[in-house]
Amino acid sequence: MSEYEIVKNIIRVAPFLLMVVVFFRIRKEPWRKRSSVVVSIGWILIALSAIAYWKYAVYFAPTEELKISLAAKDGAPKVMALVFGWVYSLLVYCILEFVKSLLEGMFILTKKILRKQR
């Protein structure tokens, strides 16, 4: 995998990793505040990531043919990220909330088991 492909993949994954960081930084907040903050930030990050991805893909394309073909594509991916980015961030939020509740449940069970053993 070339450096060009690695950077493109990092640009694609970065918003989701940052959403995970934001989620766990504000995990103690009420769920309404947590959900609105994570989904809003995720939506903005996904939209910015789509724009950055296509700018990088065109400007740093390894060949001139690839640069021309990428530049000639329509802007559908950018529009989809801007219009429906909230759906992706909501899905990630739901997954993170599920993982958080699983971890909290495991922690509570572990505490109960340790209390019974004493």
N, C-alpha and C positions, 0 to 999 in steps of 0.2 A: 504494500500500500504506500502510495507516494505521500509526500508532505502535504501536497495540495488536498488530497482526499482526507487526510487526518484532520486538517484544519476545518474542512467543511463539516466533518462529523462532529467536531468539538462545538462548532457554531450551532449545529442542530440540537445537541444534547444539553448545552449550557443552560437554557431557560428552565428545564425540568430539574436540573441539579440545584439551581438557585431557588426554585420553588420548595424543594425539600429543606434547604437551609432555612428559608423564611418560616416554613411551617414549624420546624422544631425550635426555632428561636421564640415563637409566640405560642407555643403549645399550651401554656397555662391560661391563656386568654379564653373568654367564653367562645363557644363554637360559632356564633353569628359574626363576631368580630374577626375571628380567625379565618372563617370561610371567605368573608368579603375581602380581607386583605390578601390572602393567598391567591384567590381567583383573579382579583384585579391586577396584582403584580404579575401573575403568570400570563395573563392576557397581554399585558404590555410587553413583557419579555419575549413572548412567542412572536408577536408582531415585529418587534425590533430584530429578533433573530432571523426571521424570514427575509427582511430587508437586507440585513448584513450578509446573510448566506448568498443571496443572488448577486449582490455587489462584489463580494469576494470571488464567487464562481466566475463572473464575467471578467473582472479586472486581472485576476491571477491565473487564468486558464493556461495550461501548459502549451497548448497549440493555438495557432490563429484560427484554424477551422472550428475548434471547440468554442473559442471565444465568440465567433460570429454566430454559431448555432445557438449558444446560450443567450446572446443578446437579442436574437430574433424571436425568442419565445415570448408568449404573452405573459401578462402579470397575474395570472390566476393564482399561483401559490401565495403571492403577497396579499392578494385580496382575500383569499380563504383564511389566511392567518389573521388578518385584521378583523374580518367579519365573524369567523367561527373559532377564533383562538380561545375564547372563554369556555368553549365546550371541552377543549383539550385540558385547559387548566382546571376546570371543574372535575373532570375525570381523574386527574392526578390528585386533586384535593381529596376526593372520595377514597382513593386507594390509600393515601397517607393517613386519613382519619381511621380507616379500617385497621391499618398496621398499628397505629397508636392505641386503638382500643384492644387489639390483641396483646400488645406488650403490657398494657396496664392490667389486663386480665391475668396474664401469666405472672405478673409481679404480685398481685393480690393472692393468687393461688399459692405461690411460693411462700408468702408470709404466713398463710394459714397452715400450710404443711409444717413449716418450721416451728410454729407455736405449738402444734399438736405433739411434736417430737420432744418437746421440753418437759 
